Amino acid sequence: MIRRRQKMTGVAAVAALATMGLAACGGGNEGTAAAEGASTEMVFTGAGGSYQEAQTVAFIEPFQEETGITVAQDQPYSLAKVKTMVESGRTTWDVMEVDPYLAMGENCGKYFEVLDLEKIDTTGVEPELITECSMPDMKSAYLFVYNKDTYPEAPTSWMDFFDVEKFPGTRGIMDYPDQGALEIALIADGVAPEDLYPLDIDRALAKLDTIRDTTTYLTTGAEQQEALESGAVDMMLSWPGRAYGAAQNGANLGTVWNQAMLYWDGMAIPKGSTNLDAAHQFISFSIAAGPQATLTENTAYAPINTDAKPEVDPLKEQFLPLGQDGGTAFLRDMGYWAEHMDEAVNEWTAWTTG
């Protein structure tokens, strides 16, 4: 699944310039890396768009400068492409941005390398976000965002998201089963976060039926932001990065952090990478406190390293999971989605087209 970021525009050019610069200058530490017989190049594949631009600034450029390892870039990441690479014996990617569930279950060890944690410094990294084949690189939440002009009396819970009498107006959700709608429907229907999984999909869809006539279904992050900016929706199950972008452009938005569902993205190494040492080194560098702080300063996603101290303005802080939930937020169960994605897609498709 590729999500939340528009198509990349400048990343390829940045990577090409970085590569030419290192070739011309020799790269500060490239000679040392070569002398030690280590890789002097690797390929990072991300989601593209502004997020990969931010990763270039926070991770790739300083990593190249510190190590002399040239990082070429590709996009967008794709499990299907990884499978093709691995099955053909021609893996050309070394580190890939992933939704963690893509690198779990039978895919871990088959299409992705089991990470060697002796080669990755996980100091400060939240341990519950680490899986056998992926390392977290940012944290965010599926967030309740609403138009403050529409609702002077602020909603406070997912129950309010489904209360069309007290809070009339248009809702917005993503038209995918794995983007939070099933979980928040169950929460609104009285299921405790600790009892969510395995999801009762039928019950969730029945709850979603209660707002079906007042819901707009979105397919891209750009659509989310435009809908919030234009006022086409009054409340949304939102990606915080897009909501923050809308707020930057003048949308008067409020946020409800009560029972927000936290998620994270990660990095994984496709099976058969020919630059394993460089790949592990890159991941280790990217999850350190400094690069993590820089990433947050250039995005609306929180660091996964508790030692990171990003400097953010109050507007951005509103959209970062920094404890505003009062302890009510819960982690998405990536293992569930690794095992049940096909089932959920089939039921969601039948519901949306029925």
Secondary structure, 3 states (H helix, E strand, C coil): CCCCCCCCCCHHHHHHHHHHHHHHHCCCCHHHHHHCCCCCEEEEECCCHHHHHHHHHHHHHHHHHHHCCEEEEECCCCHHHHHHHHHHCCCCCCEEEECHHHHCHHHECCCECCCCHHHCCCCCECHHHCECCEEEEEEEEEEEEEECCCCCCCCCCHHHHCCCCCCCCCEEEECCCCCCHHHHHHHHCCCCHHHCCCCCHHHHHHHHHCCHHHEEEECCHHHHHHHHHHCCCCEEEECHHHHHHHHHCCCCEEEEEEEEEEEEEEEECECCCCCHHHHHHHHHHHCCHHHHHHHHHCCCCECCECCCCCCCCHHHHCCCCCCCCCCCCEECCHHHHHHHHHHHHHHHHHHHHC
